[in-house]
Amino acid sequence: MSRPFPPPRSRPRRRVGGPLFAALVSGLAASAAAGCRENLSTLPSGVGPGTLAPALSVSPERDTTVDSTGVLRVRVQVDDRVRLRLVSLQVLDATFTFSPVAPFDTTLDAAFSFPLDRFKHSSFRYYARASNILDHETVSDTVTVTVR
């Protein structure tokens, strides 16, 4: 029976710690560090999904005069890149608060109708507020509605 390989004692031993191995290890370490440098760098400020407050719009968005016969419709639209935590509409010391329907909502579009007959010959003000789960908040301008 012949052996295809020489017996273990007759094989020459190679040292693992030679200069070729050291150069290979240092080259691999240098290339790994260069590749990681880009991934470990910090993002510039203002970049990324969690750096902005929710985008909020209210309609009507400017002071307005309306007749007392009818209904005023106020529309609140909110959009956020992360997740909404709270959206509220403040009217005459009353607060309408809306929690997003699903735990991962990033948009909300709501409309409210206010009968104007009880505000005849007076005015009221409203504004909207929205915040996301990272506590970034947006508040709209205050809108004054004058009822004739």
N, C-alpha and C positions, 0 to 999 in steps of 0.2 A: 504494500500500500504506500503510495507516494504522497507526500504532503505538497500542496501547491505553495505554501508559505514556509519560509525558513523558521526554525524554532525561535521562540521569543528572545532568547539570550543573544542570538546572533544578529538581531536587527539593530541598526545604529539608533542611539537615542538622540532625540532632538530637544534642545532646551527651548522652553516656551518663553523665557524672559530675554530673548536675544534682541538686538537692536532693530531688526525688522518688525518684530512683534510690538515693541515700544512705539515705533513710528506709526504703525497701523492703529494702535489704541489711541494715541494722541490725535491722529487725523480724524478718527471717528468721533472722538469727544469734541473736537473743534467744530466739525460739521453739525453735530447735534446741537451744540450751543448756538451756532449761527442760525439754525432753523428755528430754535425756540425763542430767539430774541424777538422775532416779529410777533409771535403769539403772546408773549408776556408783556409787550409794551402796553401802556395805558392809552385808552381812547381819548381823543380830544374832547373837551367839554362841549356839551350840546349834541352829542352823537349817541345814538342808541335808543332802544325802545322805552326806557324808563326815565328819560330826562325832561320830557315835556308834560305840561298840564293838559287836561282834556280840552278839546276844541268845543266851544259853546256858542250857540247862536239862539237868539230870542227874536220872535216876530210878533207884533211890531217891535222894532228895535229903537225907534225914536219917539219922542214925546208926540202925542197925538190928541186930537179933539174928535169926539164921537157924539152921535145923537143918543138920547136916553131910550129911544125905542129900538130895541134890538139886542144883539148879543156881541160881546167882544171875544174873539178867539185868539188866545195866546198860544203860540207854538214854541216848544223848547226842543232843540236838537243838540245832542252831545255825541262826540266821537273821541275815542281814546285808543292809543296803541297798546296799552297794557290791559287793565280791567277797571271798570267803573265801580266805585264804592258807594257814592251817594250823589243824588241829583235832587235839588230842591228849588221850588218856586216860592218866593216870599211876596205876599200880597196883604196889605193892610194889617199888619201884625199877625196875620195868619200864615202858617207855613204848610206847604204841600210838599211832602217828601216822597221820593220814589226810589225804592231799592231796585236794582236791576233784577230782571226776572230770573235769569240763569246766573250761576256763579262765574261764568266766563264772558259776560256781556261786555262788549266794547262800544256799543252804540245804544242810544235811546232817542226816540222820536215821540214826543207826547204833545197833545193839544188839549187846551182847557177852554171851556166856554163860560163867560161871566155875563149873566143877565144885567143889563145896565140900568133898568128902571129904578132900582134902589139907590143908585149913585147920582140921580138927577140933580143938576146944578151944583155938582161938587167934583172932586177929583180924587184919584188914588194913584199909588205908585207900586211898581213891582220890579223885581230883579231875580235872576236865576243864579244858582251856584252849583258847581259840579266838582267832585274830587275823585281821584283814582285810588287804587290800593296802595300806592306809594306816597300818599298824602300830598300830591300835587293838586292844587286847587285853582279853579278859574271862576271869577265872578263877573257877571255881565254888568253893563251900565244900568243905572236906575232909569226906568221909563215912567213918565208921568202921563196919566190918561185923564183928560178933562172931559166931563160929561155935560152936554148942554141940556 
